[in-house]
Structure formats: C-alpha cells, structure tokens
Amino acid sequence: MKKKENTTVVTTKSGTKVYVVGNYHDRQLRDREGDVFVNYFNHNFTKQEQQQIGNVFYDFNNNEHDLIQIPRPKRNKKDWRGQTGAFTGIDAQELNPQHEKMVDVTFTPEARENEGTITHEMIHAKKFMQGIRGNHQNERKVDFETVGRISQRGLNDMGGLYFHPKGNAALAHKRGMTYVKKGEIAKQGVLDDRVLLTGSLKDHMIGKPIENKVNKKFHESFFFNKIPCRIPRPSGWG
C-alpha cells in the first residue's frame, strides 16, 4: 500500500512509524489524533518496546483488515473502546518490513484521546508481536499493567475491567450495594493498584520493570480483593 492522501504518518521516539489511515476528508482530525496517540505511546513505552512492535497501522475508521489473525470484537458491541490485532500479507510486508506481521489498532471516536485505552491496546499489540494470541492474553492483567504505565492524570479516566462485573467477582456479587458505591470502590482500586505497582500515584513505570512488577503483584491487585459488605446498623445501636 503506497502512502496516499488518506494517510497521516507520525514518527515515534524510536523511529518507528504510525500510519493513521482514514479517508480523504479527515486529514486535520487524523493529524491531531495521530499526534495524541504517539505522545502517549512515547510516554508509556520504551524505545525497545516500540521497536519490538514495529510500525503500527492505526485504522482510523475501522475500515481495513477485517480478516486479521486475532478476531476483534464485533462493531455492535457496546463495551469496547479500542481493538487490536495483527495482519500479514502485502500491506504488512511493505509497511512493516522488519517484522513478519503488523499491528492493526482502532478506537472509538470518544476513546481516541484516552490515555488508558491507548496504552491498554498497545500492551496487547506488544503481546501480539511476541506471538501471544488474543485468547491467551489476560484482560485484567493488561488493565493492571496499564495502571502502572499511564500518567497520574490518566488514572482519573481509567476504565476497563476495574468497572466491569467481570473484573472483581467479589464486588460484582455484593447485594444491596449501589452502582455508585461500587464505582467508588473500583476507582479506589485503580489508585491502590498504582501505589502497589509504582510506590506512589505520581510515578509510572515502563519496559521490563513494569512487566516484572505486574507478574509479581497481580495476585495482590484489586481484581482479587475480597470486598467487605457494609451492612448499615439498625437505629439505636451504639
């Protein structure tokens, strides 16, 4: 595939390329969102990790490479914000010549500037390029690693399985607890896990240090916490 007017090319700190492929009328938006993507990619991953992934095909409108090696969620699914896979063939050979395949990422419009979503998907991308298929990747563990990589500001917009019933089974099955309260507990879980991984809210980690910490601390994370059920006392109790 030759570079066309529907493609914005952004270079990462490691020299790899991100091809933001959209249409012939969205250049300004592609340029902006491509820069946002690469800024987070540069901040939250090492040069070595970027080179391991290689060049990235950022499918702006999710129109390309529907038949990829790793099945992506259906487009009508309501709970996805980003999708990642890998493809081979002529496009991959031309755009990512130093690798056997190429990463394909896409995001919903509302998630294109979300640091947590972008970082989460690029963790998946790195695993795909290591040969780890989608059904062998632990979504909760990827979210846990995301919490350790992103900025302190990014923690405020963190979503994913921290706020999903499949995240913490103990919290999901609590009766008599409002969704608001569960959300507050999950948000605190994000902050607690950040401290568990990096030692503070302001510090983040990238590369092998965060991978090693995630493997060591995952079993202590929010996802395995036993959430106590707080039953209000009857009136008149001391």
N, C-alpha and C positions, 0 to 999 in steps of 0.2 A: 504494500500500500504506500503510495507516494504521499508526501505532505501536500495537503490541499488547503483551501481557504476555510474549510470547516474544522481545522485542527490547530490548536494552540500548543506549542512546545515549551515546557518550562524545565529548566535545568536545576537539579538538586545540588547540595553542597559537595556531594561525592562525584559529581559529573554525570550521573545517570539522568535520563530524560523521562519526563511525564508527558504523554501525548493526550491532551484533552480533546476528545473528538465529539463534536456536536453537529450543528447544521450551519448553513451559510449566512444565517442572520443573527447569531448569538455570540459574535466574537467578543464584544465588550464583557458580557457575562462570563464567557469561558476564560478570558484573560484574568478577571478578578478572582474567580473561584479556583483557577489553577494556581494562582499565587497563594491563596489561603491554604490550599491543600499542601503545597510544597513547604510553606512556612511551618506547618505542624509536623510534616514529615521530617524536616530538618531538625526541629527542636527535640523530637521524641524518639529518634533513631540515630544510630551511629553511621558513619560513612561506610563501615564494613557491612552493616546490615542492609543499607541501601544498595550496595554493590552486589550483595547476595541475592537481592530481589531483582536487580537489573532494571531495565526500562519498564515503565508502567503504562498500560492502556487504560486511561480514565474515560470510560464510556459515559459521556455527559447526560445523554438522554436514554440510556439503556437500550440502544437500538442494535448494537453489534454483538457478534459472537454469542448468540443464544445457545448454540450447541458447543458447550465447553466441557472440559474434563470433570469439573466438580459441579454437580447440579446446584443451581441457585434457587432461592425461594420464589414462588410464583408471584407475579406482579400484583395480583389482587390481595395478597396477604397484608393485613393491616399493621402488623407489628414489626416490619423490617424498615430500617433506616439506611442501611448500606449492604452491599453484596460484593462478594469477592470470589473469583475463580481463576482458572488458568487455561490457556488455549495453546494449541500448536498449529503448524501449517505455514503457509507463505507469509502471512502477516507477521507472525511471531519471528520467523527467520529474518525478515527484513528489519523489523523494528527492535528486536532484542537479540542480535546475532551471537552474543557470547553465552547464550543460555538455550536450553532445549525447548523451553516454553516461555510464555509471557503472562504476567498477571493482568487480569481484567477486573477493574473496580467500577462501581457505580453507586450513587447516593440519591436519595430522595431530595427534592429541592430544599426542604426545610432542614436537611442534615448536612448540606454541603459545607457549612462553616462550623460544624460541631466538632470540636477537638477530640472528644471521646470516641465518637463514631468513626472518624477518620483513623485515629490511632488503633482502634479495635480492628478495623478492616485490614490495616497494614500489618498487624500481628498475624492475622490469618494469611495474608499474602506471603509473608516470610515463611510460614509453615508450609504453604503450598509449594514454594520453591525448594523447600527441603524434602519434598516428596511425601508430606503428610496429607492424606486426603481429608476431605471435609468431615466425613463420618468418624474420623479418628482425632478430631480436634474438640477439646472440651470448652464449650462456650463460657461456662462460669470461670474457668481458669483464664481464658482470654480477657474477660472483663476484669478479673483480679489484676492481671498484668497491666491492663490499660490504666487502672487507678494508680499504679506505681509510676507510669511513664508520663502522664499528662501534667500540665501546669496546675498550680493551685486554683487558678481561675476556672480551669476546665472541670474541676471537681464539682462545681456548682451546677453544671449542665450534664453531669454523668447520668446515664440511663441504663438500659440493658437489663440483664437478669437480676440486678440488685432490686429492681422494682417490678419484677415479674414473679407470678406464683411458682414458676419452675426454679427460681433462684434459691430461696430458703424455704424448705418444706415445713420447718417448724413454725415459721411466721405465717406461711400461707394457710395453715390449718388452724390458726388461732380463732376461736369463736368469740363473738362479742367485741372484737376489736375493729374500729373503723378503718376504712381505707386511708384516711388522712393520717391516723396514728401509725399504720403500717408503713406509709410513705416516710414518715419522720424517722422511724426505726431504720428503714433502708438507707436513708440519707446519712444517718449517723454511722451506719455500717460502711459506707463509702469512705467517710473520714477516718474511721477507726482502722480500716484496711490500709489507707495511705500511710498512717503512722506505723502500722505493723510492718510495712514494706520498706519505708524510707527513713523512719525515725521522726518525721515531722511533716506538717502539712505543706510547708513551703518547698521542701526538697523533692526532686524527682530523680529517677534513675533510668538509664538506657543500656542497651547492649547486654553482654553476658552477666553483669552484676544483677540486673533486674530479673533475668531469666533464672539465675541460681536462687535468688531470694523467693521468687514465686514458687519454685519447686519445693523449697524448704518450708514455706509458710502457708501454703494453700490450705492445708487441713485445719489451720487456725483461723481462717478467714470468716467473714460474715456468712458465707454460704453454709457453714457447718455449725453456726451458733445456735444454741437452744434458747429461743426467745421466751422469757417467762411470761405467763399470762397474768396480767394485773387485774384482779377482781376487786372492785370497789367495796369497801367496808359498809355494812349497814349503818344507818344513822344511829347515834347513841353509843357507838364503840369509842373506847378511849384510845 
